């Protein structure tokens, strides 16, 4: 059986920024963007696992550019790596220039989802096989990010974090 690829989980959501979704300086609320990213990541995780999925953590969010009122926003999510029952989802946020239609990367995030059964217990999922150079880079980084999270949470000894240690040797 061949492994699934990140592309098979790819989810693209495009929407318009409306007045009720903006702050006093007419930029998209950060919380609104987080919700959009969570929905896209949830769909990507479900596409990969074909199971019920729950958000386990928001590992990284970078609000690099404000997203103004009236902008066309595209949220793109893909599974970057699958572990036993958890999946790292990498999210890219793009805004479209009103005049040219050119897309510019505005923000990014990394979420972790867990596949569960109907009672909420974690279930085993398939691994993925990255194909593109970007997918391979994100796949490798996912293990380092997971080890860092485990070390910081006290669930892994720093000496056991081999991928992290390799960065410093």
Order of alpha helices (4+ residues) and beta strands (2+ residues): beta-alpha-beta-beta-beta-beta-alpha-alpha
